Structure formats: C-alpha cells, structure tokens
Amino acid sequence: MSEGIRKPNAIRIAAAILVPLYTGSCIFLYWKFMGWTEGSVYESDLPAHISLAVDDGLIYSLISFILIGLNRLRLMPVLPVILGLFALLSILFTSRLLMEITDHKMGSDAADLAALFLNIFMPCYIKGLADGRYMGMHTSSIWHNSTYLMMKWMGLWTLLIYLKLEKDISEKLTLKSYIYFTVVFTLTTAAKPNFFLAAAPVMFIFLVIDMIGKKAPVGRLILFASSVIPSFIVMFLQNSTLFAGNSEAGGIVLAPGRAMTAHTGYLIPVSILSIAFPLMILAMHVKELAVNRYMLFAWLCAAVGYIQYFLFSEDGARALDANFSWGYAFTIILIFGISLVQWMQDVKDTFCAGEKAAGKSRKKKKSSPEKRNRTRQMIKKIYVAACGGVLLWHTYCGVLFFVRLLGGVSYMMWG
C-alpha cells in the first residue's frame, strides 16, 4: 500500500483538527467539573476526589499526590489542563497500540483518528433497558472520574510495553526493559488497581502458554512474572488505606450480579448492547482466537473484567459505587480496538478484493460452486456492512453523550 493511500490528506487534516478540539473540550469540561457542588449540572466525582486528598489527607491513588501538590503550590486551576492531558495521552497511547497490533500498517494519522473515536464510543442505547446512557450500561468512555482517567492512559501505556516485550521475550526482555515495565505497571496499579486485576491474570495465562511452548528460557519468564510483585504491595497498601480501621468504608463482598443490576433489570441485553460491535466481529472471527494473540488477549481481559464486576461488590458506604466496574470498563477499549482493526480488514477483503474477484468471474460461465461462493460473499458483505452500521450507532451515542456532558448534563444521563 502506497504512502499516499495510507495517509490521505483528509485523514491527516481531520486528525489535526479533531484531536486538539477534543482535548480542549475536555479541559473545558474538567474546569466545569471542578466547580460542581451539588445538583446534576456538570456533576462529577472530581470535587470529592479533591476533598478526600486535600482536606482529609487520604492518599489511595497516584492522583492524590498530584492533587495535594497542586494545592500546596496553589496551582489547583492547572488541574483541568492536567486532566485534559490525560485525555490526550489516552488517544496517543490508543493510537500507538493500534499501530502495534497492525504491525505499523496503519499510518499514524489514521491511527490517531481511530483512537479518538475509540475514546468516545458509548453503548448502543435503547431507552428503558437501563436507568440511563451511562448508569446500568458498560463503557470505557468515562470522563467524570479522575482516578479512572489516570489509570486509562497509564494502562494503555503498560499494555503497549507488555505487547512489545511479550512478542519476543528472549530478545527484548533485558534488565532495562524489565525495570521499565515493572515501574510503569506499578505506577498504573497505584493510579487505580482495577487495571492490574483485569490484566494480570491474562498476562499469567500467556506466561504459562509461553512456558509450555518454550517460547523463552524459564528463567526469563519467571523474571518477567516477578514484575507484578511491586503491584501486589501497592494494592495491599491501598486496601489498608481504604478499609483498615474504617468501619464505614465496609469491605469487599461476594455478591453475584448486585453491582451490575443496580441500574438495570435487563443485564444480558445491556451487556450485549454495550459491546455490540465487538461481539459481531467476534462472531465472524471466533476461530481466529486460537491464532490471533492480540484478539485473544483483549477478549480474555474483557472476560476477566466482566466476571470480577459481576461477582464482587462492596458493602458499607461504598456499596453503590460499583468499584469493580473500572477494570471491565478499561478492557472495553481493547476489544473495540482489535475489532475495529479486524473490521477495517474485512471491509478491504470483502468489498475491495471481492469486487476484483467478481469482475473476473463475470467473464466466465458460472458453475454451481461459484454461485454458492457468490451467495456467501453477498451474505458476508451484508454482515460486514451491518457491523459498520452498529459501529455508527456506538459513535452516535458517544458523540451525543460527550456533547451533552459539555452542555452540563449529568454523566449519569438518566432516562
């Protein structure tokens, strides 16, 4: 594919306009969030996070240090810019992940534009199935929670490093890369532990697969596995800060479905509509899970995150916070990303390559097998086009949600 095709001017211009516009809009949104006191206009968790860190001295996340530092330096007005930078970093690391999983066949401009929409997609919403466009639904596009905003871009950064190392542990796992990955992984866990809870079990599964397949010396694999130890220590400290000696905070409980069904009585339809596009792509390529490690990794992370969200909850003052949802929320951008890449390839194979083949077949007399093949191709075209239609639905819901946020509508978006 030529450079001109891979990086058309229209895509470059669109990325150059839309990404800064989105970043500036986020800065405006976070500035409004900072001023929220009560009511539903520009409702956000941000003032509560600031109060917990600055007023109560509760340090349970990496962002707590940022909040305390800004307050002591009297630079709190800079916070919206920092959070806007987090939103931009989420796009940039999503873009780099897209380029990594396509082996850099996707150009940087196209990747940036795709990454922007991946950070905006929302569930396909049908009124009445959940309490709102956010409440009761599942999404990775979340703007109201500062700890999640920090975890999101750092989690994408961590995975970018991990996937590069995992591709060739024997060659790429050096002492320097090991320390680099361990530090970033630990800091991401410090931002919010849900990333670790969703991703680490899948990393362990892949490690076992590599060990069985003798992909790398056992010593290197064990060294790679030890990178999670500091994260375990961080989670222990976070748990002690949040729960130890605090009877009102409650604790973690096994309560299947409680958190997930707090705002919906239709869990299965809501779960499907939240990730309708990735599920449609998975249905068409489910056999490829055995050979496509990126696809397998993304879906395993999503499965782990979903199971944790379904099984666990908290009691006490945090009973309705659904804090086990954040890990699954993060993994949704992974399955959307891998599905978008696969769908773009399907469009190319089905409509571009398919038209060339169809042109040649018209010149020949059609046999029965050729007719059956044409029927299959037509069915595939309809299905791929339907996937595109569902993707547009996700996009519409995301853009509508974000525009309404900018207008002051509560992130809960009831009704």
Secondary structure, DSSP 8 states (H G I E B T S, - for coil): --HHHHS-HHHHHHHHHHHHHHHHHHHHHHHHHHT--SSSTT--SHHHHHHHHHTS----SHHHHHHHHHHHTT-GGGHHHHHHHHHHHHHHHHHHHHHHHTTT-S-HHHHHHHHHHHTT------TTSSSBSSTTS--S---S-HHHHHHHHHHHHHHHHHHHHHHTHHHH--HHHHHHHHHHHHHHHHH-THHHHHHHHHHHHHHHHHHHTT-S-HHHHHHHHGGGHHHHHHHHHHHHHHHTT-TTT--EEE-TTTTTTTT-S-HHHHHHHHTHHHHHHHHHHGGGGGT-HHHHHHHHHHHHHHHHHHHEEE-GGGTTS-TTHHHHHHHHHHHHHHHHHHHHHHHIIIIIIHHHHHHHHHTS---HHHHHHHHHHHHHHHHHHHHHHHHHHHHHHHHHHHHHHHTT--TT-B-
